[in-house]
Amino acid sequence: MQNVRDTAKEIRRTVIEMAHHSKGGHVGSALSCVDILAVLYWKILKLDPWQERDIFILSKAHAAMALYSTLAIKGIIDRTILDGYCQNNGTLPAHLDKLTAKGVEVSAGSLGHGFNIGLGIAYGFKNKKNNRKVYAVIGDGESQEGSIWEGALFASKLGIDNFTAIIDYNNLQGYGRPCEICSYEPVSEKWKAFGWHAIEVDGHDMGSLAGAFEEDHNGKPKVIIAHTIKGKGVSFMENQLIWHYYIVTDEHREKALSNIE
């Protein structure tokens, strides 16, 4: 896993550079799901041939920098287009747009939508007896959306066992802790009650993540509750609410890049 850990560091450095260049927010949200994406793209997803690839959807699309960085480092998109992130007349929007880059499978940003689009894609694969799989990362704040739970009900009813949801459970949303805003605990028990195979892991332990992805679905859709830290990898950003929206200044950039190393 050392190569994946090194890759995750490179993704985090790229996220910091993009956040600094764009003067945009959501850096903490992007950093929390980097390890999940690194394990998926370097250990789990079938991407070759491209026409038969597994599908990954970042439903918490405000963390777009994490996906763009991952796609660039994986060689799916050209790294030069990262310079146009969140710029007027630029190349990549702050929230995902399917028409902007290879590997961006859906347009998302309105929370709860990417998850359900992914369920539809996975259901289509099953009906066609296609072995392709679908993975979607959702946020813990996003999990308060009613559309998430409507999709969860239908997924188990329809036996969509080629779909895996990953909750980036960093315990911070835009304006506070989920438990303070609209608590949905106990998380694992709720998903199990909705007919899902639920697994809880440390979302920064790559071995545990890989094991959870590889674990059998037992004929059910699977949800991995990944306990993460907002701003992970940059000590002064970790578990700090302000880094949902705060911008990366020159001073922050220098300190963050040094901290990642």
C-alpha positions in Angstrom: 0.0 0.0 0.0 3.0 2.3 0.3 2.6 3.4 -3.4 -1.0 4.3 -2.7 -0.1 6.3 0.4 2.5 8.2 -1.7 -0.1 8.8 -4.4 -2.5 10.1 -1.8 0.1 12.6 -0.7 0.5 13.8 -4.3 -3.3 14.1 -4.6 -3.4 16.2 -1.4 -0.5 18.5 -2.7 -2.4 19.0 -5.9 -5.6 19.8 -4.1 -3.8 22.5 -2.1 -2.3 24.0 -5.2 -5.7 24.1 -6.9 -7.4 25.7 -3.9 -4.6 28.3 -3.7 -4.7 29.1 -7.4 -8.5 29.3 -7.6 -9.1 31.1 -4.2 -12.0 28.7 -3.9 -13.4 26.8 -0.9 -14.1 23.2 0.0 -10.5 22.2 0.6 -11.3 20.4 3.8 -14.0 18.4 2.1 -11.7 17.4 -0.7 -8.9 16.4 1.7 -11.1 14.1 3.8 -11.9 11.7 0.9 -8.5 11.5 -0.8 -7.6 8.2 0.8 -10.9 6.7 -0.4 -10.2 7.8 -4.0 -6.6 6.7 -3.9 -7.6 3.1 -2.9 -10.4 3.1 -5.4 -8.4 4.3 -8.4 -5.2 2.4 -7.7 -6.6 -0.8 -6.2 -10.2 -1.4 -6.9 -11.7 0.1 -10.0 -11.6 -1.7 -13.3 -10.7 1.0 -15.8 -9.4 -0.9 -18.8 -10.8 -1.1 -21.4 -12.4 2.3 -20.8 -15.6 1.3 -22.5 -16.1 -1.4 -19.9 -14.9 0.5 -16.9 -16.4 0.5 -13.5 -18.2 3.8 -12.7 -17.2 6.1 -9.9 -19.4 9.0 -8.9 -18.5 11.7 -6.4 -22.0 12.6 -5.2 -20.5 15.2 -2.7 -19.5 17.1 -5.7 -18.3 20.2 -3.8 -15.2 18.1 -3.2 -14.5 18.2 -6.9 -10.8 19.1 -6.4 -10.1 15.6 -5.0 -11.6 13.9 -8.1 -9.9 16.2 -10.6 -6.6 15.7 -8.9 -7.1 11.9 -8.8 -8.0 11.8 -12.5 -5.0 13.9 -13.5 -2.5 11.9 -11.4 -4.0 8.6 -12.8 -3.5 10.0 -16.3 -7.1 10.0 -17.2 -7.1 13.8 -17.8 -4.3 16.2 -18.7 -2.8 17.9 -15.7 -2.7 21.2 -17.5 -6.5 21.6 -17.3 -6.3 21.8 -13.5 -5.0 25.4 -13.9 -8.4 26.4 -15.2 -10.3 25.1 -12.1 -12.8 27.5 -10.8 -11.7 30.3 -13.1 -13.7 32.6 -15.3 -13.9 31.0 -18.8 -11.9 28.1 -17.2 -11.8 24.4 -17.8 -13.2 22.8 -14.6 -16.1 24.1 -12.5 -16.2 24.1 -8.7 -19.0 21.5 -8.8 -18.8 18.6 -11.2 -20.0 18.9 -14.8 -20.1 15.7 -16.9 -19.3 17.6 -20.1 -16.0 19.1 -18.8 -13.6 16.2 -18.4 -13.2 12.5 -19.0 -13.9 10.5 -15.9 -16.5 12.9 -14.6 -19.4 10.5 -14.9 -22.3 12.8 -13.8 -23.1 16.4 -13.2 -23.6 16.9 -9.5 -23.6 19.4 -6.7 -27.2 19.4 -5.6 -26.8 16.9 -2.8 -28.3 13.4 -3.0 -28.5 13.3 -6.8 -25.2 11.5 -7.8 -26.0 8.7 -5.4 -29.3 7.9 -7.1 -28.0 8.4 -10.6 -25.4 5.8 -9.7 -28.1 3.4 -8.5 -29.8 3.8 -11.8 -26.6 3.0 -13.7 -25.9 0.0 -11.6 -29.5 -1.3 -12.1 -29.1 -0.9 -15.8 -25.9 -3.0 -15.7 -27.7 -5.7 -13.8 -30.5 -5.8 -16.2 -28.1 -6.2 -19.1 -26.2 -8.9 -17.2 -23.1 -6.7 -17.4 -20.5 -7.3 -14.6 -19.5 -3.6 -14.3 -19.8 -2.1 -10.9 -20.7 1.3 -9.6 -19.2 3.2 -6.6 -20.4 6.5 -5.1 -19.0 8.7 -2.4 -21.6 10.6 -0.4 -21.1 13.1 2.4 -22.3 12.7 6.0 -24.2 16.0 5.6 -25.5 14.8 2.3 -26.9 11.8 4.1 -29.6 14.0 5.6 -31.2 14.3 2.2 -34.5 12.4 1.8 -33.5 11.3 -1.7 -30.6 9.3 -0.2 -33.0 7.2 1.9 -35.5 6.8 -0.9 -32.8 5.5 -3.1 -31.5 3.2 -0.3 -35.0 1.7 0.0 -35.3 0.9 -3.7 -31.7 -0.4 -4.0 -32.3 -3.2 -1.5 -35.8 -3.9 -3.0 -34.3 -4.3 -6.4 -31.2 -6.2 -5.2 -28.7 -3.8 -6.7 -25.7 -5.7 -5.3 -23.2 -4.3 -7.9 -23.4 -0.9 -6.1 -21.2 0.4 -3.3 -21.8 3.6 -1.5 -19.0 5.2 0.6 -19.9 7.7 3.3 -17.2 10.2 3.8 -18.0 10.5 7.5 -15.9 13.4 8.6 -18.5 14.6 11.1 -18.5 18.2 9.8 -20.8 19.8 7.3 -21.0 23.4 6.1 -22.4 24.9 9.3 -21.5 22.4 12.1 -21.6 18.8 13.2 -24.3 16.7 11.6 -25.4 15.5 15.1 -26.2 19.2 15.9 -28.0 20.0 12.6 -30.0 16.9 11.8 -28.7 13.7 13.4 -29.2 10.4 11.7 -27.4 8.1 14.2 -27.1 5.2 14.5 -25.7 5.2 10.9 -24.8 1.5 10.5 -28.0 0.2 12.0 -30.1 2.5 9.8 -28.5 1.2 6.6 -28.8 -2.4 7.7 -32.5 -1.8 8.5 -32.9 -0.5 4.9 -31.5 -3.8 3.6 -27.9 -2.9 3.0 -24.7 -4.7 3.8 -23.0 -2.1 6.1 -19.3 -1.9 7.0 -17.6 0.6 9.3 -13.9 1.4 8.8 -11.2 4.0 9.4 -11.4 6.0 6.2 -7.7 6.7 6.3 -6.6 3.1 6.8 -6.0 2.0 3.3 -5.8 -1.7 4.1 -9.1 -1.6 5.9 -10.7 0.4 3.0 -9.4 -2.2 0.5 -10.7 -5.0 2.6 -14.1 -3.4 2.8 -14.3 -2.9 -0.9 -13.4 -6.5 -1.6 -15.8 -7.9 1.0 -18.7 -9.8 -0.4 -22.0 -8.0 -0.8 -24.0 -10.9 0.4 -26.6 -10.2 -2.3 -27.2 -6.7 -1.1 -26.1 -3.1 -2.0 -23.1 -2.2 0.2 -22.4 0.9 2.2 -18.9 1.6 3.6 -19.1 4.1 6.5 -15.6 5.6 6.3 -14.7 7.5 9.5 -12.6 10.4 8.2 -11.2 13.7 9.3 -12.0 16.9 7.5 -8.8 18.5 6.2 -6.9 15.2 6.6 -3.2 15.5 5.9 -2.8 19.1 6.8 -2.6 19.4 10.6 -3.9 23.0 11.0 -6.9 22.1 8.7 -7.9 18.9 10.4 -11.3 18.8 12.0 -11.7 22.5 11.6 -15.1 23.8 10.4 -13.7 26.9 8.7 -12.0 24.8 6.1 -15.3 24.0 4.5 -15.2 27.4 2.9 -12.0 29.2 3.9 -9.5 30.1 1.1 -5.9 29.0 0.9 -3.6 32.1 1.1 0.1 32.1 0.1 1.0 31.5 3.7 -1.5 28.6 4.1 -0.2 27.1 0.8 3.4 27.1 2.0 2.6 25.7 5.4 0.2 23.1 4.1 2.6 21.7 1.4 5.3 21.4 4.0 2.9 19.8 6.4 1.9 17.1 3.9 5.6 16.2 3.4 
